[in-house]
Amino acid sequence: MTHSHTSTVSLKVGRRVARTVWAVVTVAAITTTIMLIVMWPRGTSEVPGLVAAESDPVTANVVDRSFVPCSYDPLLGCYTFTIMPREGDFADERLVLDQPLETTISDGDTILVVIDRLGDGSVVVSFFDFERSTPLLLLLLVFVAVIVAFGGWRGVGALAGLVVSLLIIGAFALPALLAGSNSVAVALVTASVIAFVALFLAHGFDVSTAVALLSTLAALGVTGLLALLFVWWSNLTGLADESVGYLDVLGASIDPRGLLLAGILIGSLGVLDDVTVTQVSAVLELKRAAPHASVNELYQRGVRIGRDHISSTVNTLFLAYVGASLPLLLLFRQAGQTIGSVATREIVAVEVVRALVGSIGLVSAVPISTYLAAHVVTLGADETATPAADPVM
């Protein structure tokens, strides 16, 4: 026997409560839409890349490998690869690529190379990177299949929300940041749009999802205020990331500190909506099991559930940041620096602030979503009959 649900957890509430919730959601949606329209980048020109158009990397197949003296130093040994570009002016021609001994290129690999023709007519081939589209595409197909097989139509909605989120980041957030718009404002608008799309596509258009959305936006506001306070108080400049320096070389007028704040906000959103949806669902299930429970009883029981969820989620969040910074931490450890001196270096302090602020915002999402859900279902129960149990199929 299975239980049938049309949304995260569906529970009837009174019309007055539902109208109030949807009115607040509508105001938030209108505000977000107006800000999105006002801040949408217009008339921005493309920033020239570091690689000239005639030197763009092309895909090539490695057809042979041999060990010979290096052309730049005959005393050293190098691998010489015979490659055949798949595209460009040299498509299907056999060209030679020299690589040092430590190369990991093998026969049959597909690689990206940059091909330049010098003034004397000679051709120079340089290794750019490995071509990874095939394994990445396969991994993407496996991911989609797993999500759809396990989640059904809910999984399809989640994937659609993910696609729209990526489109919003690519079509709005990145161009707006490059155009010099306020980074924090761009991040708030981007996160709000993503929250609306992701939650409603994945969990359906009902009051429980609306409550989760409002809770997510509130917790996002708490996270933003904390990030703004501690980035400023810690004197973080945002210049520790090498990419910021490259952007400056390319002429992009971006505030590094604002970009850091934007990254914290957008990065926190994915975990926040997971917590709010879970807490709202927990409260609604508690109300379903105990229809006469008061707001305080629902809140206390919901928070107890949230504590277990938070403990594991915070651990996951910290491990994700540690995993991403592992090579850097090893470098500092090898240099014999203490944990205290390492933690206060900006390149590490940025991740510390990101993890701690994100975790505090995550914790705040539990009481916010639990309290709001408890009020909605309790006030709604006063206006409507006790909801029937889920149908058993």
Secondary structure, 3 states (H helix, E strand, C coil): CCECCCCCCCCCCCHHHHHHHHHHHHHHHHHHHHHHHHHCCCCCCCCCCCCCHHHCCEEEEEEEEEEEECCCCCCCEEEEEEEEECCCCCCCCCEEEEEECCCCCCCCCEEEEEEEECCCCCEEEEEEEECCHHHHHHHHHHHHHHHHHHHHHHHHHHHHHHHHHHHHHHHHHHHHHHCCCCHHHHHHHHHHHHHHHHHHHHHCCCHHHHHHHHHHHHHHHHHHHHHHHHHHHCCCCCCCCHHHHHHHHCCCCCCHHHHHHHHHHHHHHHHHHHHHHHHHHHHHHHHHHCCCCCHHHHHHHHHHHHHHHHHHHHHHHHHHHHHHCHHHHHHHHHCCCCHHHHHCCHHHHHHHHHHHHHHHHHHHHHHHHHHHHHHHHHHHHCCCCCCCCCCEC
